[in-house]
Every structure is written in C-alpha cells, then in structure tokens.
C-alpha cells in the first residue's frame, strides 16, 4: 500500500509509532493492527537473531540481490503486498502484545552492534542497510493504519514546527558571510584605478604630494 510517509531510521519508526499509539485510528482493508505490529517486529528480530544462517548464493544471485536492494532504495517504498514474502501473517488478535513485541524489537535493534543476518533476497546487509529496509517496510505497513481526529492534526503541526525550528537553528549556527564592498579592492580593469588613485594632500607637504621640482 503506497504511502506519502517518509521514514529512514529506527528513530523515525519509533516516533511514528508513538503518533499511531496516541491517535484515534482504524484499520484499512483486512489487515489488523496486530498483523502490522507482529510482521514488522518479526522482520526486525530476524535481522539480529538469525545470525550464522546463510543461504547458498552464487555470484549471479549476489549481484541480483544488490540490484534489487538498490532498486528498492531508489523507489523508497513497496507498492504491492506480494513483494513481501509472508505478509500478511496470521492474525493473532492481540494488538497490545504485538505492540509490546514491536517496541522491544526496536530497542533491541538500536542496541545491537552486530553481526547481522543475511537478507533472504538482498543478501549480506550491515546495520545501516538493515535499518533502511525496516524503515521502508514500516512505511508500507503503517499505510494500513488510518489515523483521524484532532490528534493527527496536532502531531502534524508539531512535526512541521520541529522542522521549522531545526531549519532556523541551522541558519543561525551557520550565517551567510556578508561581503563588505568597502573592504574589498576592485578586480579587473578597476584595479589600476585603485593603484593609481592620488593620495590626499597634506598641509606639511610644500609640494603638495607632487615630488621634487
């Protein structure tokens, strides 16, 4: 399910999840909250728990995996559920337990420094690469949750305010250097005029700056 939501890091996922929790919401299609939370949690868990389990991948498969990974990053989102193996999972019907599982997996990933498991399609990935995969998957899955009510508007406004504040701080910390025309000598053909400019006359100079006569 296509979404305009943009997530890139585990922190982004955690932040969006807090908005989902606080807002009034309802599910889209036939996908429940527990299915969304469980599937994303399982993906994160497998990236840090399935260590040592490797698939036999020849050179062609490795190159194909890198190509598919690059293609996914360029698009920035999944467009069809059948692109994600195993989704949707069985609905266990316990959204609270699934949410707790997701929160725990996010914390575990944040604290995990490596090694990381191989992806079934993309092959070997490091932490940053896995993080992008999880973020793109979260964008897709959160698209099945529809938020509404005043809470959604409030969070949207707060998000815009944070962006404006960040932009203002960056602008304040890195001000543009202003050029002072009075301190800069002219360039090109004007430089000769600068050099040949007559010095002002002084009262103590009888020849008035004209040299010996």
Secondary structure, 3 states (H helix, E strand, C coil): CCCCCCCCCHHHHHHHHHHHHHCEEEECCCCCHHHHHHHHHHHHHHHHHCCCCCCCCCHHHHHHHHHHHHHHHHHCCCCCHHHCCCCCCCCCCCHHHHHHHHHHHHHHHHHCCCCCCCECCCECCCHHHHHHHHHHHHHHHHCCEEEECHHHHHHHHHHHHHHHHHHHHHHHHCCCCCCCHHHCCCCCCHHHHHHCCCCCCCCCCCCCCCCCC
